[in-house]
Amino acid sequence: MSYIDVTGKTEEEAIARALQKLNMERDDVSVQILERAKNGFLGIGSAPAKVRVTYGEEEEKAPAVFAKPAPEKAKTEVKPVGKPIPRPEKPRIEKVIPKVQESFQKTVRSTPVTTPETSKISGEEVRDEKADAIRSFISGLMEKMEVEAKIRVYLPEKGRYQVILAGPSMGQIIGRRGETLDAIQQLTSYCVNRSSSGRVRVTVDAENYRAKREESLEHLAHKVAGKVVKYRRSVTLEPMNAYERHIIHTALQDEPNVTTGSIGTEPNRRVVVSYVR
């Protein structure tokens, strides 16, 4: 395993410089913040941020959460003089993490549904060449899937189109852990970017699923980080796509005594949350 130490005005700038030097993505490395940036007073006493970016094949060897702990060495039996005092048994991390992930699934299911009218997207729908292409493609796709859906297209920022789907069968559109929604988003993006009129980003959402999923993933990340620090053991999360892994990495980049990395190959690539002394 190798690493480089890089400085920058902020932690984010230092991480970006390191990734540029290594020609790697954020998901391919582990980041540890060594020193935080200091502003100082009138430039006096200011100091840049310093991060350590670890990379290499040895990330594959990160211990999985369900690995059994190494057997303890045999100890010489000593008979107690009096009645032994029973010690409370510490919960094993193998028993704790499934409960954490179960709690995470309950959080996703119990989060109240937000309709498009109450979501953060506001303003009038956009009408241009790209937006019309998006509506046309998704409309045809919904027809093939035999799903009735109202399609709204917004332009929250230049070069990024936000598509909101609403209707009675949005569970079918979202799919298991958003897999169907991701497929619709990828197909739509490919369709509208085939022309030479410039590339744009397209995000597709239904029932505010992506915001709820992001909030739940952040909650899961901090809960697992607490267990990692408590038991000083690495934890391997369930397989996630690149966007969801990015949420975990970002949520824990400032967490003390914790670093994150990824192992495996798509579509079974997983985030590993590790303890750092």
N, C-alpha and C positions, 0 to 999 in steps of 0.2 A: 504494500500500500504506500502511495506517495502523497505528498501535500505541498502546497505553496502558501506563503503568507503574503497578503496583499493589503495595501492601505488605500483609503479613499476619504473624501469629505464626509460621506455617510456610509452606513453599513451596506446599503443597497448598491452604492457606487463601487465599493470595494469588491462586492460579490460579482457585479457585472464585469469589472476589470479582470478578475480571476477567470471567469468563464470565457472571456474573449481571448485571454492568453492561452488557455487550455483548448480552446475551440470545442467546448462541451456545452451541454444543456444543463439547466439547474437540476434536473432529475437524475443526472449521472454522477453527482458529487454529494459530499456531505460538507456542511458548513458549520464552523465553530467561531463565534465572535470572541476575539481575544481582548480587544479594547474598543470601547464605544467612543464615538466622536464627541469632542468637547468644543463648545463655541467660544468660551473665554469671555473677556470683557474688552471691547474695542480691539479685538484681535490678539490681546495678550493672554497667554495661557491656553490658547486653543490647541487642539490636538486632533489629528485625523483618526478615523476608525480603522481598526486592524482586524482582519478575519483570516482564518486558516481554512483552506479548501482542500479536502482530502479526496483522492480519486485512486482508481486502480482496481484490479481484479479481485482483490481480497475482500471487497464488499460482499461477494457471493458467499463468503464463509460466515457471515453474520449469523449467530445462532437463532433458530426459529423459536417462537414463543412456546411451542408445544414440545420442544426437546426436553428429555428428562435430565435432571441435574446429575452431575458426576457423583458416583457413589463415594461416600465419606470413607476415610481410612479407618481401619478397625482400631478401636480404642480399648485399652486395658480396663476390664470391668472392675469397678471399685464398689464394694458393698457399703451403703450408707450406714452411719452409726445409728441414726434415729429414723423416724418415719420420713420418707422423702417428700419434699414439697412439690406438688405437681406444677409444671410450668405451662402457661397457656400456649397452645399450638399456633404457630404463625401460619396464616393461609398461604398455600403455595401459589406462585404466580400462574401456573398452569390452570388453577381453578378460578383465578380472579379474572383473567383476560376474557374467557368466554362470557362472563357476566357483563363485562364492559361492552363487548360487541353486541350482546343481547339488548343492553340498555340503549345502545346507539340505534338499533333497529326500531325499538319502541319509540324513540324520539322522532324518527322519520315518520312513523305511522301516526303519532299523536299530534304532530304539528298541524295547526289549523290551516285549512286551504284558503289561499288568498286569490280572489278573482282578478282578472285582468283590469277591471275597473278600479281596484284598490291597490294595484301594483305600483312600482316606482315609475313605470313608463307613463308619460303624460304628453299632452300636446296632440296636434293633428297628425293623422296618418300621412305618410309621404307618398307622392305619386311621381315616379320617374321611371326611366327605362329598367333599372335594376329591380325596383320595387314591383313593377308589373311582371317582370320575369319570375320573381319569387312567388308572387300570387298565382301565376299561371301554372308553375311547376307543382307547388304544394296542392293546389286545387285538383290537378289531375291525379296526384298521388293519393289524396284523400278519397277520390272517387274510386280508384282501384282498390283501396283498402276497405271500401264501403263504410266510411266513417264520415259523419256530418260534423263539420267544423267551420267556425267563423275565423277568417284569416285577417289579422291586422298587422301592418308593417310600419315600423317607425324608424327614424334616423336619429338616435340619441347623440351621435357624434359623427363627424365626417369619416366616411369609409367603413362604417359599421352599421349594419341593418339589424334591427331587433324584430323578430317575428313572434307574435302572440297568438296561440291557437286556443279557441274556446268552443265548448260543445258538450254534449251529454256523455261521450265515450272517450274522455281524455285519458282514462287509465290505460286503455288499449294503445293510445298514442305514446304515452310515457314508457310503458313496458317495465320489465324488471330492472331496477336500479337505473332507470333512464336510458337503457340500451336502445330501445326503439326510437326515442327522441333524439339520441345522438346520431343514429343512422339517418334519420330524416334531415338533420342539420348538415351532415356531411354530403349527402346527395344534393341538397339544395345549393350548398356552397359550390360544389363542383359544377352544377348546371349553370349558375349565373356567372361563373368566372371563366367559362369556356371562350367567351368573346374576347376581343382584344381591346375592349373599352376600359380596361383597368380592373385590378383585383379589389375585392371588398370582403370584409368579414361578415358572416351571417351567423346569428345565434337564434335558435328556435326554442321557445319555452311554452309550457302549458300548465295552467293552475299554479303558476309561480314555483314550479318544481325546483328549478336550479338554485334559487335563493334559499329555499328550505334545505336543499341538499348541502349547499355550501355551509350554512349555519350548523347543520348536524355534523359535518365533517370536522369543523373547527372545534366543536364540543368534544367529539371523539378524540381528536388529536391531543387536547390538553388533559383529558382524563387519562389517556394512555401514558402521556408524559409523566403524570404524577405517579403512576404505578412503576414506570421505569426507574425513576429516581428513588422511590421507596424500596424497591427490591433489587436495584442495581443489576437489572437484567435487560437484554435487548428484547424487543417485541416486534414481531412481523405481522403487519396488518393484512386484511383480505385483498385480493387483486383489485386494482383500480385503474381507470384510464389515466392518460397523461394530465388532463385538466384536474382531476380529483387528487392525484398525487401532488400536483403543484400547490393545491390548497393546503394539504398537510405540511409540506415543506415550509410554506410561507407562515402558517400558523405557529410553527415551532422554531423559526429561525432565531427568535430572541429568547427562547426558553433556556434558563440556566441549567447546566449539567446535562443537556440533551443535545444530540445531533441526529440528523436524519440522512438516509441514503435509500437506494432502491436496488432490488435484486430480481432476477428472473427475466424472462422475455415476454413480449406482448403475445396474447392478451392477458397473461398471468403475471405481469410485473407487479411487484408489491413494494410498499414502503416499509423500511426497517427503522424503528426508533431505538436509538442506543444510548446508554449511559456514558457520560464523560466526567471524569474526576476533575 
